[in-house]
Amino acid sequence: MPKFLQKRWHGYYTVWAFALMLVLVIIVTRYNWALGIVSLCLVVALCYAVLKKEMDFRKKLLEYINGLSFRVKRVEGEAINTLPFGIVLYSEDRVVEWNNRFVCTMFGQKSLVGASLSELFPDLMPLLAEKRDGGREAHKDGPKEIETEIQVGELHYHLILNTDERLIYLYDVTEMVVLREKYEAEKLAIGIIMMDNLDEAAQGMDDQQRTSLIAKVTSEITEWAKHYEVYLRRLSSDRYLMMLNYRSLQELEKSRFVILDEVREMTAELKVPMTLSIGLGFGPDSISELGELAQSSLDMALGRGGDQAAVKAGQRLSFYGGKSNAVEKRTRVRARVIAHALRDLMQESDKVFIMGHKMPDMDVIGASIGVLKAAQMYNVEAYIVLPGTNPSIERMMTQVQKDEKLVERFISPEQALQLISPHSLLVVVDTHKASMTIEPKLVHHASRVVVVDHHRRGEEFINDAVLVYMEPYASSACELVTELLQYIHEKIQLTPLEATMLLAGITVDTKHFALHTGSRTFEAAGFLRRSGADTIQIQRMLKEDLQEYLAKSDIIKRAKMVYDHIALAVTDPGTVIPQLLIAQVADTLLNMTDVVASFVISERPDGLIGISARSFGKMNVQVVMERLGGGGHLTNAAVQLKGTVKEAEAQLLEVLAQIEEKEGLFE
């Protein structure tokens, strides 16, 4: 019997009471033995009665406890079986040993004993293996638990697994999951649609024709919006506000914004087909933040050349469309405004530093020399940041070294970091990504940054730049700088060497005026030619080395055709080739019959795997390279990867297969 029952008042205290009565009986017997005997008999009788009652109490107590234990066990078993959640016990070999009725109801079976956990909960196995391998140290601090959600039929369950007890709990959370999915599906997204080349498409039209064109495109956009349950509100003649939920946004992404192709094809008979740019923002709860996100997405789409949709959902940034080449639509007014703003910034600065991208090419050097000339016109101390030469600019730098004053303006990144001050100006040419510049620290140290670039805008961008002249419609950075020079000073006079360097940059980026050329490209080239640019000297700088030519031929021999019109060349493992040579092979392959696009993969001297991509416009190689982490233009793009050439080839083929399956590789 439990000690607390033995210690009750009628327990040991009763024994002491009888002992006291015996002492009294002995005392009475000394004085009157007859009375003592009677008292003794009474004490014995009383002791017997009390002892009997105590034994009866203990017997009934034990009977009550045994009965209660039986009832509790019976009710406990029934309660566990009727609990509104599931319980599963499994063995060490992950086989069900016992389960309650709730689990049987889940799977529609009478019993699951003997069933394998891998059959019942297949999604749990990878987590269980990961927890077993990675959670051994955590086991010392407490029991290991795994929590996840599973779906059985149309119902959802929250699963908690205790690996120490080999015990699984299952809670029905279907209602919560449905509410959560409904909440997510109905979250607000805001977008902006813009006719990004209305002026160019309507050029030469009278008011009636222009209005008819806008009405035709508006009708197409309205029908598209109704089909995808998008609320559309016209803001101006060429701009619309979109309001939609996340479910509609997902449908739009699945359709890959077919409205872009529909509007372009509908206006294909025009001299310049109408194209749209769409910016969409999703994620923040604040409507004002959503609006800012939509506007920044639209700016991103326009900065990449238009005719595409940019969707920014939290940290995810996706692009759709961009199949058509960028249409030249910058104006001389914008060039003049930018030139005057750059002039003012230079005059307010004590020093000007000019810097391009890593592994600079002729376009970087030519554009840098042009910006240097602009600063010198206003007697502002200026420097070009260059860590050293590389094969692509070696001949150009040989010509530059003939001009002692010009050579003095070239400094190393370390010298630039020492010379830069809070009042200095940094001009970044031919790139808009801080990580791609020769010295990213300079971008962070500079209080004022100007960006002059002709590449399509990527996700990374120098957002705090005080002036951005980014025109993806231009052939090269040298073309943009040449236009700025014509407006930055009334009497600009370039030396023959400076004009030659600028024209060399344009020549290289346009492949001798064969690609990316617009009317403004030839106008800039004409101005440089009048300024004394030597085309013969440019040809000498672009001459190929015999050994390099033989090396290119060896790579071309390894080329194969994929998807009928794509040339793919992969060098042998261990073969190291400069990035310039990789790009040149891609250019050469593009000239072959029936080749629409070319890709060349090889190991570079820095240990990375370089992929150069080229096309004539029927395939957007920029999208392909962006999916691998690179970028560029619709017809000219590249990426650098870690790993081996075989791994890079597998990644490229996988991306091509995905694009071919979803939207097709060619227009």
LOTOR-650840 format. One record per atom (N, C-alpha, C): residue in one letter; x, z, y. Coordinates in steps of 0.05 Angstrom, whole numbers, plus 5000, padded with zeros to 4 digits. Last residue first. Layout:
REM LOTOR-650840
AXZY...
//
This chain:
REM LOTOR-650840
E524933155641E522533105657E520832875644F527233515584F527433295603F524733265617L526133955552L528633945566L528733735588G520134345548G521534085546G524034085562E517734835547E517034655569E518334375567K518635105497K516635195516K515734985536E522534825467E520034915454E517834975475E526634745503E525334515491E522634585479I528035275514I527035105535I525534865524Q529935425462Q527735575475Q526435405497A534135075455A531935065436A529435205449L537635235496L536534965496L534034945478V538835745477V537435715502V536135435504E541635615429E539135775428E537535745453L545935335449L544035195432L541435345430L548535765475L547635525490L545435375474Q549836105433Q548036195454Q546835965470A553235775403A550735875391A548735965412E557435715440E555935485431E553235565419A559236255442A558136125467A556535875459E561036315390E558836485400E557536355424K565235945391K563035905372K560636065381V568636145429V567335895435V565035845416T567436865437T568836635426T567336375433G567237315492G566837255464G568537015455K563837245555K565737385538K565137315509L563036675600L562036875580L564437005566Q561036355658Q563336465643Q562336685625V557935735676V557736015670V560336095656A554935235720A557035335702A556435625696A552334595744A552234885741A554434965721N548934085772N551734185770N551634485768T543733955782T545433755768T548233845763L541634405807L540034265787L541734075770H547334855813H545334665823H543734555800G548435535794G549435285805G547135115817G549936005741G548335885762G549535625771G549736505689G551136355709G549336245731G547036735647G548236915666G549836775688L544136415615L546536515603L548036705622R540236255649R539336415626R541736535611E543235945683E542236195693E541336375670M544135485653M546335655659M545435935669V538835265653V540235335628V542435525633V537835195707V536135375692V537535465666Q541634795718Q541835055731Q540235265716V540234335694V542234485680V542634765693N534634005686N535634215704N537634395690M534633305678M534733565665M535933775684K534932895711K532732895692K532533155677G539632945740G537133025753G534833025734F544232835713F543532645735F540932715748S548633395700S546333225694S545933035717R553033885670R552533675689R550033515681A556534495661A554134335655A553734125677S561534865628S560834695651S558534515643I563435485609I561535275602I560935125628G568935875585G567635725607G565835515596I570336515565I569436255555I567936115577L576336865587L573436825586L572836545574G581736855593G580636975569G577636945566D583936585635D583336865640D582137005615P584136045618P586636205619P586136505622R578335955574R579735925600R582336095599E575635575521E576835825530E578535765555S569735165529S572535205522S573435475532I564734675529I565334955524I568334975516V560534265566V563234295555V563834585553F554933845568F555934115567F558634125554S550833375603S553233435587S553933725590A545132935602A546433185611A548833235592V544132425587V542632525609V543932775620V547031865560V547532155564V546032235590D546731325552D544531485541D545031785545T553731235561T551131115557T549231305543M557431695603M557031545578M554131445576N558032015646N558131725651N557631555626L558432525628L555832445640L555732145646L563632575612L561632545591L558932445603T565932675663T566532435648T564432375627D563933185675D563332965693D563832695678A566333485634A563333465636A562533235653V571633425648V570733305622V567633285623Q571733715695Q572233435696Q571333295670A570734235677A568834105694A569233805695I575534315649I572934335635I570734195651L579134285690L579234085669L576634085653L577834745718L577634485731L577534265710Q579035165683Q576335105689Q575934835702P584234995634P583335085661P580435005666I584135195566I583934965585I583035075612V586535355503V586035455530V586235225549T584535425438T585235225458T584535315486G582235815407G585035855414G586035645434P577835385372P578535655380P581535685385D577134725401D577834895379D578435175389T571534575446T574334565438T574834755414V565834195447V566834465443V569734445433A560933825481A563733825471A564734115470L555033475480L556133745477L558933725466A550333095513A553033095502A554133375503I543732935501I545533145512I548133135498H540032605477H541132525503H542932735516D538732805425D538932525430D540332445456Y539633345416Y537033265429Y537132975439V546533215421V544333395412V541833315428M552532905402M549932875416M547933065404K559233135414K557033055396K554433045412A566333095425A563533115435A561533015414R571533035413R570033235398R567133255406K573532685450K573332595422K571632785405I573932995495I571732805493I571332705465I578733255485I576233405485I573833225481D582332835490D582232975464D579633145462S581532685542S580832495521S580532635494K583833125568K580933065571K579932885549A589133055554A587733295545A584733255546L590132585581L590332575552L588832815540Y589632785633Y587932565624Y587832555594E593833145635E591133245637E589133035627Q598132785631Q597732975609Q594833095610L597532505680L597232365654L596632555631D593432765732D595832775717D595432645689E589732405781E589832555756E592632545744K588632465851K589832325828K590032515805L586932705897L585132705874L586132555849M590832615934M590332895926M588632905901R590232065940R592732165929R592332455919Q585232045965Q585631925938Q588132025924I586632276013I584732415996I585032305967Q589931886034Q591132136027Q589332306009I586031496043I588231446023I589531706015T583031726083T581831696056T583931636035D584032146133D585531946118D584431936089A580532246193A580832316165A582132086149G579632176247G582232116236G582732186207S574632206268S576532406277S579332376264R571931836240R572531766268R574631966279R571332126193R572931886192R573731806221L567832516211L570532596202L572432346202F563232216221F564532366242F567432436236G562232016169G562931836190G564231976214A560932486142A563332346134A564232146155A556132606168A558432796171A561032656163E553232166151E553632206180E556032396185F553132246097F554632016107F555132036137T549932706096T552632706084T554332476095R545132556118R546832726134R549632746123S542832266076S543732126100S545532286117G545932566018G543632496035G544732346059T548332665952T548732555978T546032495992H548832835899H548033035920H548332925948L553732345879L551732545873L551232725897A557431985900A555631885880A553332085875F561832095933F559232015945F557331895925H565732285897H566132035912H563531925922K562832755881K564032565862K564232295874T561533115919T559632905915T560532705894D565833465920D563233565912D561133355907V570033115938V570133245911V567333335902T568232965989T568732755969T568732875941I568033446017I565533296013I565933095990G573533576016G571633756004G568933615998A575633146045A576433176017A574433356003L573633236096L572633006081L573333026051L576833686108L573833706107L572633476091M581933466107M581233686089M578233716086T581533086148T582032996121T581233216101A580933396193A578833216186A579133126157E586033656192E583533816190E581233636181L589333206199L589633376175L587033536171P587832996250P587432836225P587633006200T584333516286T586833376279T586333206254L578433476325L579733546300L582333396297Q575533706379Q577533506372Q579033606347I569733816416I571233886392I573033656384K567033936467K569233746463K570933826439E563134336460E562434076472E564533866466H562234676399H563734636423H563234356434I558434676359I559634936367I561234916392Y556734196342Y555034336361Y556334586372Q560334016305Q559433816326Q557733956347L560934436271L563134376289L562234186312L556334396239L556634616258L558734556279E557633946209E555433936227E555634156248T562034156180T562433926197T560133896217V559434556150V561434636171V561934406190L556434236115L555134416134L556934496157E560533956089E558533806104E557133986124C563134376063C564634226084C562634066101A559634536025A560034716048A561434566070S555533966005S557834146003S557934326027S550733706010S552533625988S554633835983A544634066023A547133956031A548933896007Y540434336005Y540034046007Y542633906015P541134876008P541634745982P541334445983E543735216058E542134966056E542834836029M544435746097M544435676069M542635446064Y546936126138Y546435836139Y546735736111V545736736165V545736596140V545136306145L548237306196L547537026200L547836886173V549137816179V547937786205V547037506210A547838066113A549137866130A547637836156D545738406076D546238516102D547738316121N545438136027N543038176042N543538276071I548337705991I549337886012I547137936032F545437715926F545637595952F546737795971E543037555862E545037705878E545337555904E539637135847E538537405850E540437575866G541336545887G540936695863G539936975868R539935935920R540136225922R539636355895R544035375910R541335495908R541635805906H549435255957H548335305930H545535425931H551835216005H550034995998H548935035970D553235676059D553335596031D551335376026V555636166097V555235876099V555435766071V554436786125V554436636100V553836346106V557737306158V556337056161V556636906135V557638006172V558337786153V556537546159R560338576201R558638346205R559638116187S563638956181S561239056193S559238826198A567138956119A566438806144A563738916155H567439216071H568839336094H567939206120H564638906036H563639176041H564939296065V567738446037V564938426043V563838696051L572638636018L572438536045L569538526055K571638725964K571938955982K571738876011P571638225939P569038345946P569338595964E575437705949E575837995951E573238125959I573037205936I575837255929I576437555929T566337285910T568237235931T571037305921M562637445873M564037185868M566137125889S560137895892S561837925868S563437675862A557037685933A559337845940A561237875916K554637045938K554737275920K557337435926H554536565961H552936775974H552837025958T559436055977T558136245958T556536445974D561635736017D561235625990D560335825969V564436266056V563635986053V563435916023V563636796100V563736726071V562736446068V566837096151V565236856145V565736786116L566937696186L567637566160L565737326156L569637976244L567537806232L568537676207S571138626270S571938376258S569438236247H570539136289H569638916306H570338646295P572939476252P569939486255P568839256273S577939036220S577039266237S574039266240I583138806177I580338816185I579639066200L588438866160L587938766187L585038796196Q588139046107Q589639206127Q588939126155L585338646082L584238916082L585639096102A588838216089A586238216103A585038496104Q593038356055Q593538346084Q590938356099E590238306006E591338566014E591938576044P589037756005P586837956007P587838226016S593737396047S592837496021S590537696025I592736836093I593737106086I592537196059F593836296135F593136376108F594336646101R596036166183R593336286184R592336366156E600735906174E600936186183E598136326183V599135386164V599935556141V600035846149L598235196216L596035236198L596735416175K603435176236K601435346250K599035406232E605834796201E606735076202E604735256215D603634326160D602934426187D603634726188K605034266108K606434096127K605834186156Q601534556079Q604134686085Q605734516104V597434206069V597034406089V599634526098Q599433906026Q599033776052Q598733976074T599334315988T601934185994T601734036021M594034415983M595634615997M598434506003M592533955954M591433995981M593234195997R595034035906R595933805923R594933845951E592334515889E595234505892E596134275910I587134595877I587734575906I590734545910S586734615822S584834445836S585534415866P590834975803P591134685799P589234515816N591735435858N590835385831N590935075828T595135925900T594035665894T593135655864G592636555928G594736375917G593436105910P588836835956P590736985940P593036815930L586636766021L587236605997L589436755981V583036766079V583836936057V584236766032I584936556142I583636466117I584736636094Y583636826207Y585336806183Y583636706160A584036836279A582636786254A584536746231E582837026345E584737046322E583237026296V580036576389V579536816373V581436806349N579636136424N581936316425N581436586411Y575635786413Y575035996432Y577136206433M578035456376M576935326400M576235536421Q578835796334Q581135736351Q580235596377A573835786309A574836036321A577035976341A573835256290A571735346309A572635596323K578135256255K578235086278K576235176299L575935586215L578335676229L578635516255V572035256196V571135496210V573535606226G575434856172G573434786193G572635026209I578135156134I579635036156I577834956179S573735266100S575135486114S576835386137A572334756082A570434906098A571835126113G577134646052G576234476074G574434616093I577035066013I579235036032I578434876056V572134965987V572635226000V574835196021D572934445968D570634495986D571134756001M577134505932M577534355957M575334405977D576235185908D576634895904D577034765931P578435835884P577435645905P578135355899M577536285848M578436025839M577635815859K571936585883K574336605865K575036325854H569836305947H569436425921H572036445905G572536466013G570836315994G570536465968M573136696080M573636736051M571636576035I575936866141I574436666127I575136686097F575437306196F576537256169F574737066154V577137406262V575237266244V576737216218K577437936310K578737766290K576537636273D574038126349D576938126355D578537956335S567937806371S569637936351S572537926359E564837526405E564537816406E566437956387Q565937006390Q566837096416Q566737396419M563136986341M566136956342M567237066368L557837026358L559037226341L562037226341D557336546387D557036806401D558337026384R558036166346R559836166369R559736436383L553636276314L556236326303L558336336326A549636106350A549636386341A552436456330H550935566353H551035726377H551136026370A549935406299A552635376312A552935546336I544535516293I546435666277I549235646290V542535126329V541935416333V543935586318R544334646306R545234726333R544835016338A541634666257A544634656257A545634746284R536434636275R537334876261R540334886261V536534116296V535934346314V536934606301R537233796254R539533826272R539034066291T534234076195T534133926220T536633976236R533333976125R534334126147R534433956172K531733686082K529733736103K530733926125E532633336024E533933406049E531833436071V530233645966V529833435986V531133516012A533033775903A532433865930A532233635949N529633485846N532033535862N531233625890S524933825804S525733605822S528133685838K524234295777K525034055762K525933825780G522634805791G525234715800G526134465786G519635245744G519534995758G522334915767Y520835935755Y519335725740Y519335475757F524436535748F524036285762F522636085744S524337245755S524037005738S523436765756L526837875753L526537645771L526537395754R525638555744R525738285731R525138075752Q524939045766Q527638945765Q527838655754G518638885789G520539105785G523338995787A518038245787A516538465776A518438695770K517937675821K519437915820K517638145812V518136995812V516537235806V518337475804A517936385842A519636615837A517836855834A517135695829A515835955832A517836175825Q518735085863Q518935275841Q517535535849D520034755906D518834635883D519134825859G526435005934G523534955934G522634835908G531735145936G531134855939G528134795938R532835665938R533835525914R533035225914G530135845981G533035835982G534335695959L524935845962L525735655982L528735625984A525336285927A524636015916A525435795936M526736695963M528536625941M527936345930D522236705995D524836636007D526836555986L518736885956L518336615967L520936525980S520737395948S520737205925S520436925935S519837615998S522637585989S522837395966Q514237615996Q515637456017Q518537406009A513237965954A512237695952A513737515972L515438435976L516538325951L515738035948E512038526018E514838476024E516238346000G507338625989G507438396008G510338326014L508739085962L508038845947L508338595965E509239436005E511639365989E511139115973S503839456020S505739356039S508339276025I501539695975I500839415981I502839296001S504940105929S504340055957S503839755962D506640085877D503840165882D503040105910P510739535852P510239765869P507239825873G509139055816G510539305808G509939535826F510338405840F508738585824F510438835818G509937805878G511038065875G509238245858L511737115883L509937325873L511337585870G511836495916G513236755913G511136965905I512535805908I510836045904I512536285901S512335175937S514035405930S512235645929L510934485922L510034755929L512234955922T511233815947T512034025929T511234295940M509633135951M509033405961M509933605939P514532605952P512332755939P512033035950V515832145998V516932405990V514632565978K512431705995K515331665996K516831915989L507231795946L508331825972L511331775972E505731805893E505831545906E506931555934A505532335878A507932175870A508131905884T501832715883T502832585908T505232415903M501032885831M498732785846M499632635871E505933085817E505032835805E502732715820R505933555849R508133355852R507233085841V501433825830V501533735858V503633525862E503033905776E500533765783E500633655811D507634215778D507833945768D505333775776L505434685800L507734555813L507934265804I501434845766I500634735791I502934595805V503735105723V503234815720V502434685746F506735595713F505935505739F505635195739R507235715659R509635635674R508935495700S503335935630S502935655637S505335535652K505436445630K505236305604K504936005609E504736575683E507536555673E507536405646L499236605685L500636405702L503436365691E498237025651E497236765644E498736545660Q500637435681Q501737375655Q500837095646L497137445724L499937375729L501237295702S492437625701S492537345711S495437255715R494138145690R493337965668R493437675677Y495138355740Y497438305723Y496638125699N490938015789N491838245773N494038155754L491737755857L491037735828L491937985814M491937365913M491537645904M490437615875M495636955957M494436995931M494237295925L495236576016L495636836005L494236855978Y498635976037Y496336116025Y497136386014R500435466083R501035726071R498535856061D499635046117D501434996094D502035256079S496035196156S495734936143S497434896119S495135886138S495635676157S495335416142L492436196100L493636326123L494236136145R487136226055R488836046071R489836196096R486936565996R486236586024R488136416040L484536675931L486236505949L485236525977Y484837035872Y483637015898Y485536885918V484736765808V486436845830V484836815856E483236585756E482036815769E483836935791Y485036095739Y486636335731Y485636585745H481335755761H481735745732H483235995722K481935835815K479435915802K479835935772A486935605824A486635895828A484035995815W485835065813W487835205797W487435505799E482434955855E481534935827E483335085808T486035035898T483635205896T482535195867I489734625891I490634905890I488235095885E486534175899E487934215873E488734505869S484934265952S482934245931S484234295903T489934215978T488434465978T486334475956V491133675970V492833875957V491434145956K486933456001K487233385973K488933595957A487933676051A485433736037A485633676007I492933436062I492733726060I490233806045L491332896064L493332986045L493133286041S487732906107S486732826081S488732916059T491133036149T488933216141T487933156114R494332566148R495532836144R493433036135Q490532186162Q491932166136Q493132436128Q489232366213Q487132336193Q488432336165D494032336242D492632596238D490632586215D498431886206D496931966230D495432226223M505131916178M502131916175M500931986202G510531986184G509431726188G506431706186Q510832506137Q512232356158Q511132076160A508832836099A506932716118A508232546140A513433016073A511432856058A509532706077E515833306115E517233076103E515232896089D512033706125D512833526146D514233276135L511633966074L509333826086L510133626107N514834226037N515833976050N513533816062D512434676016D515034706027D516134456040M506934996021M507634716019M510334686032M506635625988M507435466012M508035176005I503536215970I504035935964I504635785990I504836875952I504636685975I505336405964G501737445921G503537215921G503037045946I501238075888I500837915913I502737675913A497638455841A499938295847A499238115871L495139075816L495138865836L497738715838K493039215750K494739275773K494939025791E490139105704E488739075729E490439155754A493539205662A492538925665A491238885693E494339755667E496639575672E495639285677Y489139935654Y490339995680Y492639805687K488639745603K486839645623K487939695651E492640035578E492839735578E491039625600R490440545585R493140475596R493440175599L485740505556L485640565585L488240485598V487840415505V486140215517V485940255548V490640895499V492140645499V490440425512M486441275498M488541285519M490041025521E483741105452E482441105479E484441105501T487641185412T486540915418T485340905446V490241595390V490541565419V489441295428D490142045340D488741805349D488841795379Y496142285313Y493942335331Y492742065339L499742545259L498542305270L496142365287Y505842815236Y503242865248Y502342605261I509842925179I508842735198I506142815209L515643225152L512843255159L512143055181R520643435136R519543195124R516443185127E522943835163E520843915145E519643685130D526643515191D527543755176D525443835155T523843115217T525543035195T526543275179N517743045239N519643265237N521443205213L514542575278L515842615253L517942835255I508642365306I510842565310I512042625282L505141835334L506441945310L508742125317H499041645357H501541765366H502741905342Y495641035342Y496241315336Y498941395347H490240585350H492940665357H493340955352L486440095314L486740365325L489740415330E485639635287E485239625315E485639885329G490739735240G488239585246G487939555276V494640165269V493540115242V490839985247Q500440245306Q497840125305Q497040075277I504240775336I503840575315I500940475317E509141065377E506340975374E506240765353T513341645368T512841365373T509941305371E518442115360E515842065370E515541765376I522042535318I521742265327I518842225336E526343105316E523642985318E523742705328K530043605286K529943335296K527143225295P530744285308P529644085290P529643805303G537144465340G534344495334G533344275316D542744425342D541344565363D538344615357K544244125298K545244405301K543644555321H542343625307H541043785286H541944085288A545643355340A543343485352A541943665333E549143135303E550043355320E547743505333R545842745280R546942965264R547843195280G543542285302G542542555310G543542785294G545041785284G545941875311G545242155318D542941725233D545741665238D546741795263R537541885238R539142005217R542141965222K535841555279K535841845283K537641985263E536141065254E537741115278E538041415283A532441135213A535241075206A537041145229L527841195244L528641405226L531541375218L527440705269L527840945285L528841175268P526540365225P529040335242P529540585259M521540605205M524040605190M526540565207L517040515235L518340775237L521040775224D514640045224D516040065249D517540325252P512040145174P514539985175P516040005201F508740575146F509640575174F512240415176L507440435093L505440545111L506240515140E512240245072E509840075070E507640165090S515740655082S516440385092S514040205091L513641075052L513341075081L513940805094S509940904993S512440915008S511940915038A505441334956A505941094972A508541124988G504641814932G506241624917G506841364933V498341904960V500542034946V502041824929L493941744986L496441594992L498841714977S487141644966S489641814966S492041624971K483141304982K482441574973K484841754973Q483740915043Q484340965014Q483641255007G483940755097G481640675080G482140705050F487640945131F488440705115F486240615096M484841365156M486341165172M486740905156T482941665114T480941515130T482441295146C487741895098C486341725079C484341545094V488742205143V490541985137V489241785117F484542585138F484742415162F486442165156R485542885092R483442675091R483642485115N492742955085N490043055088N488042815090N497742885033N496542815059N493742925061W503942904997W501243015003W500342915030E508142564988E507542774968E504842894972V510441914998V508442115006V507942304983V517441825000V514941764986V512941984992R522941875013R520941765032R518541655017D526242174982D526341884978D524141734993E524542674994E527142595005E527542285002S517342615009S519742714994S522242605006Y512642835059Y513942635042Y516442745030L506242975084L508743095073L510042885055V502242875140V503442755116V505942905109I496242925174I498643065166I499642945140G492242725231G493342685205G495842845200F486743065263F489242915264F490442915236P482343405260P482043145273P484643005278L481943705194L483043695221L482743425234T480143765142T478143665162T479243665190N484443965115N483343705106N481443585127I485144445140I487244245142I486243965135A480344705124A480844645153A482944425156E480944755070E478744595080E479244515109G485345095069G485544835056G483344645066E483045535096E485445405107E485645125095V478945695062V478245585088V480545435101R482145885019R480145675015R479345535041K485146275045K486546045032K484545815028V481146625061V482846495081V484246255070R478946785013R477246645032R478946485052F483347054990F482246824976F480546654995S483947455028S486147265024S485047015011L479147745020L479647615046L481847395043G479947934968G477747754974G478147595000N484348264977N484548034958N482347834963I482248635013I484448465021I484648215003Y478248864981Y477448735006Y479648535015E481249104940E479148904934E478448734958L484249464971L485549244957L483649024949L480049794988L481649645007L483049414994K478150004940K476349834956K477949664976K482750304926K481750094908K479949904924R483250664969R485350474964R484350244946F478450954962F478950804987F481050584983D479251194913D477051014916D477450834941M483551534926M483951324906M481751114908E481051864963E483351704972E483751474952K477252124931K476251954953K478551764962K480752404898K478952204886K477952004908L482952754935L484652564921L483052334909V478453054950V479852894970V481552674957A477253294901A475253124915A476652934935Y481853594891Y481053394873Y479153194886C481653954934C483953764932C483253534913L477054234923L477154074947L479353864946A478654484875A476354304875A476354114899V482854794895V483354584875V481154384874V480055124930V482154954941V482754724922L476655404894L475455244916L477555044927C480455674864C478655474851C477455284872L482656004903L484255804890L482555584877S478356334915S479356154936S481055934924V477856604866V475656434875V476656234897I482756864866I482156674845I479956484853G482157194911G484256994911G483756784890L478157544895L477557364917L479657134918A481157804856A478757664849A477957454870W485458054883W485957834865W483557674857N486858224944N484358224927N484557984909Y492058214964Y490358434972Y487758454955R494257784939R495858034940R494058274947T490657374950T490757484923T492257744922V491657245004V489057384997V489257514970I496656984997I496457225013I493957385007I495056544966I496956734955I496857004970V491656285002V490556394977V492356604965L495356135041L493256335048L491956465023V498155755012V499555995023V497556215029L494155395004L495255524981L496755774989M493255215056M491155365043M492155515019L498054935065L497455175081L495355345068A497454515029A499654705026A499154965041F493054255052F492754395026F495054585021A495654055099A493354245101A492954395075W499453715078W500353955092W498054155096V495953325059V497653475040V498653735053T493753135106T491953275087T493653435067Y498052865129Y497053115143Y495153275124Y498852425098Y500752645095Y499652895108G492552235109G494652185089G496452425086H488952245149H488152375124H490152315102W491551945190W491252235193W490452385167R496451475160R494051535176R493451835175K500651305131K501251485153K498851555170Q498750935096Q499651195085Q500051405107L498050505129L495650635117L496350915107F503150365141F501450455164F498950575154K505350185094K506050455103K504250545125P500949875046P502549865070P502950145081M501750004976M500050005000M501850005025
//
